[in-house]
Amino acid sequence: MIETHRMPTSWLTKVPAITATFWVIKVLSTTVGETFADYLSVNVGLGPLVTDAIMLTVLAVALAVQFRTTRYTPWIYWLCVVLVSIVGTQITDFLTDTLGVPLHVSTIAFAVILAVVFFAWYRQERTLAIASIDTPRREAFYWGAILTTFALGTAAGDLATEALSLGFRNGTLIFGALILLTWIAKRAGAGVVLTFWIAYVLTRPLGASLGDLLTQSKDFGGLALGASTTSLLFFALILVLVTREQVMVSRHGLTAKGAEPAGGYRSDYAWAASGVVVVAAAGFLLSTMAAPSGSSGSSVSSGTTTAVHPTTALGDVSSFVVIAEGVKTKVDAGDLAGGKTSVKELEVAWDSAEAGLKPRDPAKWGTLDGEIDTVLTSLRASKPTQTESTAALTALIGTLNTYDGV
């Protein structure tokens, strides 16, 4: 049994054993973290600033609880990982979307910050071993590194899949292959600490690419499960795997350093493989059951324009034309309040399709993104005017139709 009368400053290890189940939960947590933040910001309508403030506050509380524990507690640890995933992503998105920092600059900056964290960590503790997270200072370095890896993984992943136009399908394959190569390098004798942190960084873009693959419209090459369904599926799997971890810790105690995980490697691999099989099977079945997404080749008629919109370099943009024209119809009739309500659909649809659209033509996507922001700003102004809103919508619809077929 594990001692329960230790001094408060004498900690047991504060992090889980690095097993197959660990990596499965890590990837699932990454996807849930990103989709949940987007859901709060866009679908719920809290906006990025409010969402950032909420997530930072919740993360601070969760880390305070984590630091007060004296041993690895699965549900607390993985809650912190999910929240760090959200905040790390938000930091990069804030730099890119709000401050306009190029992705290659933020990628380099976060890589340098991570190197500084590791340098300070090693200089103070003379070790970077994950199994040695058993003092408050080492845990502080650990979570600082974790947060930086999420920010770095977000920037590097976005740089690869968007700026380099790899797309989420190629991103899933490429980042998965890089993690496999990292595992092979470890088996061949590469440093355990080095390969762990490389894999940890790579799981962030892998999780994001996998999430996009499951959530994106079939028109863009995704499986059209939607963010809500994907998040619920992944959250349920995380809950099952973390509950199992909590039970194993309670039943067998903490895994000794260097020892096999509680229950043995065979049990661990079985649970990890089961999680992968569930994701694959559910993704296939739900995608097969999903109604066709998009409206390629369909006629668009909303009272303003009637046209057939074939698939373009960006993908089929006809659905955005339909929504924009619907909003414009209300604005033209003087119903600015109705237009403001309806434009929410445009915002959600556009943000949801970003991962599928942007890699196809980043320049044209950027132009449309800017024009949609102008529409949102005009309708959400404290005193919106019909003239400005109509002009913004007319420009957007014109650009969408101009890009159509290009």
Secondary structure, 3 states (H helix, E strand, C coil): CCCCCCCCCCCCCCCCCCCHHHHHHHHHHHHHHHHHHHHHHHHCCCHHHHHHHHHHHHHHHHHHHHHHCCCCCHHHHHHHHHHHHHHHHHHHHHHHHHCCCCHHHHHHHHHHHHHHHHHHHHHHHCCCCHHHCCCHHHHHHHHHHHHHHHHHHHHHHHHHHHHCCCHHHHHHHHHHHHHHHHHHHHHCCCCHHHHHHHHHHHHHHHHHHHHHHHHCCHHHCCCCCCHHHHHHHHHHHHHHHHHHHHHHHHHHCCCCCCCCCCCHHHHHHHHHHHHHHHHHHHHHHHHHHCCCCCCCCCEEECCCCEEECCCCCCCCCHHHHHHHHHHHHHHHCCCHHHHHHHHHHHHHHHHHCHHHHHHHCHHHHHHHHHHHHHHHHHHCCCCCCHHHHHHHHHHHHHHHHHHCCC
